[in-house]
Amino acid sequence: MAMVDAMSKLERVEAALAGEPVDRVPFTCWYHFGDQHLDGAAHAEIEHNFFRHYDLDFLNVVNDGDYPRPALVSPVASAPYDIAEPADWHRLTTVNPWEYEGYRREVIALRELRKRLSGEAHFIASVLSPWSTARSLAFPVFSQHLTEHPEDVLAGIEVITTNLERLVAAMLEAGASGIFLRIDGATRDAARWQTYRKFGRPFDLRLLKAAEDAPFNVLHLHGSHIYLSQVADYPVAAFSWADRDKENPSLRRGRKLTQHAVMGGIEHAAFKQTPLAEVRRQVRDALHQTGGRGLILAPGGSLPSDTYETQIHHLRQAVEELSTAPPPATD
């Protein structure tokens, strides 16, 4: 990799997304902080401290706020899930992001982060896909309803998507550089592709359409046996998945499939217990697979929130040391 003058965080990320040379490969990681009981300003403070402490190149803001739920017919009608009967899908209603507390918290956090990070670094907002949201509302019966009551499910996903389109618009207006769209259904473990193509893909694309003017949208495929080739045409700047999962494509394969930047290289689920020598090996291997171009070094998912501080610092140091002169990519 040719020598490149020192870059700002913004320049480094933008060059990586474009597949251009970088002074070093950008790096990030993220947590579920478990702070959803706090308000948006408090969440922004926690995210900002995390960004500063580990000197991340950009911030993936993890949103664990609640999503709009249907009013229960009776207090225990569908507890602990909100949708138990096919008719429950029709009780979902549209909301204004500023008037629904679960969404308002997220938008306020982004607005506060804009004050702190504007002009210094990108920050993107995590969004749970319509499929994933629907599944969370109806988990025990979701697969059954998909098969036996598809039109009811589609009616519910339509409302969920409208709410998420409005949320995405509010997030971008608040200052986010894009969305980190997490899709859980695009895996062989979750559904046949024909099922996801009907109940997931069209609604994913609607959210990406709502975010089309943003420069930094990321598609995150959650899980094993992912359908990466089937979603490789999604209009995003980068693709993220657990590439260290042996059932998923490698970074090298992902680059060929998507022709876009890739985020990954680091095993996330057991990161807390990963030997430091193995962390460095993973960084070196990710650089070897990509030649350091079109790569953002990151875990394949959220890190365990009790990960040792020194572990993340070591990862950050390995990125700094190894990515300044990575080995060439191989075919």
C-alpha positions in Angstrom: 0.0 0.0 0.0 1.4 3.4 -1.1 2.4 5.9 1.6 -0.4 8.3 2.3 -0.3 11.6 4.2 -2.0 11.6 7.6 -5.8 11.8 7.2 -8.6 13.1 9.4 -11.2 10.6 10.6 -13.6 11.9 8.0 -11.1 11.6 5.2 -10.0 8.2 6.3 -13.5 6.7 6.3 -14.6 8.4 3.1 -11.4 7.1 1.3 -12.1 3.6 2.6 -15.7 3.7 1.4 -14.4 4.7 -2.0 -11.8 2.0 -2.1 -9.0 4.6 -2.2 -5.7 4.5 -0.4 -5.7 5.4 3.3 -3.0 6.4 5.8 -4.3 3.5 7.9 -7.4 1.3 7.8 -10.3 2.9 9.8 -11.6 1.1 12.8 -14.7 1.0 15.0 -16.7 -1.2 17.4 -19.9 -0.9 19.2 -21.9 -2.0 22.3 -25.4 -2.4 23.5 -25.0 -0.2 26.6 -28.2 -1.2 28.4 -29.0 2.5 29.0 -32.5 2.5 27.4 -33.9 3.7 30.7 -32.0 7.0 30.2 -33.0 9.9 28.1 -31.5 10.8 24.7 -29.0 13.3 26.0 -27.6 10.8 28.5 -27.3 8.2 25.8 -25.4 10.7 23.6 -23.0 11.3 26.5 -22.3 7.6 26.9 -21.8 7.1 23.2 -19.5 10.1 22.9 -17.4 9.0 25.9 -17.0 5.6 24.2 -15.9 7.2 21.0 -13.3 9.3 22.7 -12.0 6.6 25.0 -11.2 4.2 22.2 -10.4 6.8 19.6 -12.8 5.3 17.0 -12.8 6.5 13.4 -16.6 6.8 13.4 -19.4 6.0 15.7 -22.1 3.4 15.2 -24.9 4.6 17.5 -26.7 1.6 18.9 -30.3 2.3 19.5 -32.1 0.1 22.0 -35.2 2.2 22.4 -38.6 0.7 22.2 -40.6 0.4 19.0 -44.3 1.2 18.6 -46.4 -1.6 19.9 -50.1 -2.3 19.4 -52.5 -1.5 22.3 -53.3 -4.8 24.1 -56.8 -6.0 23.9 -56.4 -7.0 27.5 -53.5 -6.7 29.9 -52.4 -10.3 29.4 -53.8 -11.0 25.9 -50.5 -11.5 24.2 -47.9 -11.1 26.9 -45.0 -11.3 26.7 -45.3 -10.6 23.0 -47.5 -8.1 21.4 -48.9 -10.1 18.5 -50.5 -13.4 19.1 -53.4 -13.6 16.7 -53.5 -12.7 13.0 -55.8 -9.7 13.8 -53.2 -8.2 16.0 -51.1 -7.2 13.0 -53.9 -4.7 12.1 -53.7 -3.0 15.5 -50.3 -1.5 14.7 -50.5 2.3 14.1 -48.3 4.9 12.6 -46.5 7.4 14.8 -44.6 10.6 14.7 -40.9 10.0 15.7 -40.9 13.2 17.9 -44.1 12.1 19.7 -43.2 8.5 20.3 -40.8 8.3 23.2 -38.9 5.2 22.0 -38.0 7.0 18.8 -37.7 10.5 20.3 -34.9 9.3 22.6 -32.9 8.1 19.6 -33.3 11.3 17.6 -32.4 13.5 20.5 -29.2 11.4 21.0 -28.2 12.0 17.4 -28.9 15.7 17.6 -26.7 15.9 20.7 -23.9 13.9 19.0 -24.0 16.3 16.0 -23.0 19.1 18.4 -20.1 17.1 19.6 -18.8 15.4 16.4 -19.8 17.6 13.5 -16.8 18.3 11.3 -14.7 15.7 13.2 -16.2 12.2 12.5 -19.1 10.5 10.9 -21.8 8.9 13.1 -24.4 6.5 11.8 -27.6 5.3 13.5 -28.5 1.6 13.9 -32.0 0.7 12.7 -33.7 -2.7 13.1 -35.2 -3.8 9.8 -39.0 -4.1 9.3 -38.7 -7.9 9.3 -36.7 -7.9 12.4 -39.1 -5.6 14.2 -42.1 -7.6 13.2 -40.4 -10.8 14.4 -39.6 -9.2 17.7 -43.3 -8.3 18.2 -44.6 -11.8 17.3 -41.7 -14.1 17.9 -43.5 -17.4 19.0 -46.0 -17.2 16.1 -44.1 -15.3 13.5 -43.1 -18.2 11.3 -46.6 -19.6 11.6 -48.2 -16.3 10.6 -45.8 -16.0 7.6 -47.1 -19.3 6.3 -50.8 -19.2 7.3 -51.6 -15.5 7.4 -49.2 -13.8 5.0 -51.5 -10.9 4.1 -52.0 -10.0 7.8 -48.3 -10.0 8.3 -47.7 -7.8 5.3 -50.3 -5.3 6.6 -48.4 -5.1 9.8 -45.0 -4.8 8.1 -46.3 -2.0 6.0 -47.2 0.0 9.1 -43.8 -0.8 10.7 -42.0 0.3 7.6 -43.8 3.6 7.4 -42.8 4.2 11.0 -39.2 3.4 10.3 -39.1 5.5 7.2 -40.2 8.5 9.3 -37.6 7.6 11.9 -34.8 7.4 9.3 -35.8 10.8 8.0 -35.7 12.2 11.5 -32.3 10.6 12.2 -30.8 12.1 9.1 -32.3 15.5 9.8 -30.7 15.2 13.3 -27.3 14.9 11.8 -26.5 11.2 11.2 -24.4 10.4 8.2 -26.4 7.4 7.4 -28.0 4.3 8.9 -26.7 0.9 10.0 -29.5 -1.3 8.8 -29.5 -4.6 10.7 -31.4 -7.4 8.9 -31.9 -10.7 10.7 -34.0 -12.6 8.2 -31.6 -12.8 5.3 -30.1 -16.1 6.5 -30.7 -19.7 5.8 -31.2 -20.2 9.5 -34.1 -17.7 9.6 -36.0 -18.2 6.4 -35.9 -19.5 2.9 -34.7 -16.8 0.5 -38.1 -16.8 -1.3 -39.7 -15.9 2.0 -37.3 -13.1 2.8 -37.6 -11.8 -0.8 -41.3 -11.3 -0.2 -41.5 -10.2 3.4 -38.1 -8.5 3.9 -36.3 -7.3 0.8 -38.9 -4.8 -0.4 -39.2 -3.1 3.0 -35.4 -3.0 3.5 -35.2 -1.2 0.1 -37.8 1.3 1.2 -35.7 2.3 4.2 -32.6 2.6 2.1 -34.6 4.8 -0.3 -35.5 7.0 2.7 -31.8 7.3 3.4 -30.6 7.5 -0.2 -29.1 11.0 0.2 -26.9 10.0 3.1 -23.3 9.2 2.3 -22.7 6.4 4.8 -25.4 3.7 4.8 -24.3 0.2 6.0 -26.1 -3.0 5.6 -25.5 -5.4 8.5 -26.5 -9.1 7.9 -26.9 -10.7 11.3 -26.4 -14.4 11.8 -25.0 -17.4 10.1 -25.5 -18.8 6.6 -26.3 -15.3 5.3 -27.7 -14.5 1.8 -25.0 -12.1 0.9 -25.1 -12.6 -2.8 -28.9 -12.1 -2.8 -28.6 -8.6 -1.2 -25.4 -7.6 -2.9 -27.3 -5.1 -5.0 -28.6 -3.2 -2.0 -27.7 0.5 -2.4 -25.3 1.0 0.5 -21.8 2.3 1.0 -20.6 -0.8 2.9 -21.6 -4.3 3.9 -21.1 -5.7 7.4 -21.4 -9.3 8.6 -19.7 -11.9 10.9 -17.1 -12.9 8.4 -15.3 -15.0 11.1 -18.3 -17.3 11.2 -17.2 -20.2 9.1 -20.7 -20.5 7.6 -20.4 -17.0 6.2 -18.4 -15.6 3.2 -14.9 -14.3 3.9 -14.1 -10.6 3.5 -12.4 -11.4 0.2 -15.5 -13.2 -1.1 -17.7 -10.4 0.2 -15.7 -7.7 -1.7 -16.1 -9.7 -4.9 -19.8 -10.2 -4.4 -20.8 -6.7 -3.5 -18.1 -4.5 -5.2 -18.4 -2.3 -2.1 -16.5 -1.6 1.0 -16.7 -4.2 3.7 -16.8 -3.9 7.5 -15.4 -6.8 9.6 -12.4 -8.9 10.2 -12.8 -9.3 14.0 -14.7 -12.2 15.7 -17.1 -10.5 18.1 -19.0 -13.1 20.2 -16.0 -14.4 22.1 -13.9 -11.2 21.7 -13.6 -10.8 25.5 -11.7 -14.1 25.7 -9.7 -13.9 22.5 -5.9 -14.1 23.1 -4.2 -10.9 22.1 -2.0 -12.7 19.6 -5.2 -14.0 17.9 -6.6 -10.4 17.8 -3.5 -9.4 15.9 -3.7 -12.4 13.6 -7.3 -11.5 12.7 -6.3 -7.9 11.9 -3.4 -9.1 9.8 -5.6 -11.6 7.9 -8.3 -9.0 7.2 -5.6 -6.7 5.7 -4.2 -9.6 3.7 -7.6 -10.5 2.2 -8.4 -6.9 1.1 -5.0 -5.3 0.6 -6.2 -2.6 3.0 -8.5 -1.2 0.4 -12.2 -0.8 0.8 -12.0 -2.1 4.4 -13.2 -0.9 7.8 -11.9 -3.1 10.5 -14.7 -3.9 12.9 -16.2 -6.7 14.8 -18.8 -8.8 13.0 -21.5 -7.6 15.5 -21.8 -5.8 18.8 -19.1 -6.6 21.3 -20.1 -8.1 24.7 -20.7 -5.1 27.0 -18.4 -6.5 29.7 -15.5 -6.8 27.3 -12.2 -5.8 29.1 -11.1 -2.3 28.3 -7.5 -3.5 27.6 -8.8 -5.9 25.0 -10.3 -3.1 22.9 -7.2 -0.9 23.4 -5.1 -3.8 22.1 -7.3 -4.1 19.0 -7.0 -0.4 18.4 -3.2 -0.6 18.7 -3.0 -3.6 16.3 -5.0 -1.7 13.7 -2.6 1.3 14.1 0.5 -0.8 13.8 -0.4 -3.4 11.2 -2.5 -1.4 8.7 0.1 1.2 7.9 1.9 -1.3 5.7 -0.4 -4.4 5.1 0.7 -7.2 2.8 -0.8 -7.2 -0.7 -4.1 -8.8 -1.4 -4.2 -12.2 -3.0 -6.7 -13.7 -5.4 
